[in-house]
C-alpha cells in the first residue's frame, strides 16, 4: 500500500508538466502535524517558514530551480 502511494507521487512528478499536487498536500500535512507538536512560541515562525501557498506557487512555476528550496533562507 505504501509503495502504491509513492508510485502515485512519482507518477505525478514524472508527468509533463509535473503534477505537484500530492507533494503540496504532503507539505501541508507535515505543517499541520508540526503545528500540533511544537510549543506555541514556535508556531508563528513555523507558519512563516512553511508557507504552503508560496510552496505551491513555486512548484507550479515552469522554471523550478531546486536551489530555491535549499538556499532561499
C-alpha positions in Angstrom: 0.0 0.0 0.0 2.8 2.4 0.9 4.5 1.6 -2.4 1.4 2.4 -4.3 1.2 5.8 -2.6 4.8 6.7 -3.5 4.4 5.3 -7.0 1.5 7.8 -7.4 3.6 10.6 -6.2 6.4 9.7 -8.6 3.9 9.3 -11.4 2.7 12.9 -10.9 6.3 14.2 -10.8 7.2 12.4 -14.0 4.4 13.9 -16.0 5.0 16.7 -18.5 4.4 19.2 -17.0 4.9 17.7 -13.5 1.9 17.5 -11.2 3.0 18.7 -7.7 -0.5 18.4 -6.0 0.5 15.4 -3.9 3.8 17.0 -2.8 2.0 20.2 -1.8 -0.6 18.1 0.1 2.2 16.3 1.9 3.9 19.5 2.9 0.6 20.8 4.2 0.0 17.6 6.2 3.6 17.9 7.6 2.9 21.5 8.6 -0.3 20.6 10.4 1.4 17.8 12.3 4.3 20.0 13.3 2.0 22.8 14.5 0.4 20.2 16.8 3.9 19.2 18.2 5.8 22.4 18.6 5.5 24.8 21.5 3.2 27.8 21.0 6.2 30.1 20.9 7.4 28.4 17.7 4.1 28.3 15.8 4.5 31.8 14.3 7.9 31.0 12.9 6.7 27.6 11.6 3.8 29.3 9.9 6.1 31.8 8.2 8.7 29.3 7.2 6.3 26.7 5.8 4.1 28.8 3.7 2.2 26.1 1.7 0.6 28.7 -0.7 4.0 30.0 -1.7 5.4 26.5 -1.9 2.5 25.6 -4.2 3.1 28.6 -6.4 6.8 27.9 -6.7 6.1 24.3 -7.6 3.7 25.4 -10.4 6.3 27.7 -12.0 7.8 26.4 -15.2 11.3 27.3 -14.2 11.6 25.5 -10.9 15.1 25.6 -9.6 15.9 23.1 -6.8 18.4 25.6 -5.4 15.5 27.8 -4.4 14.2 25.2 -2.0 17.6 24.6 -0.3 19.1 28.1 -0.2 16.2 30.5 -0.1 16.8 31.4 3.6 
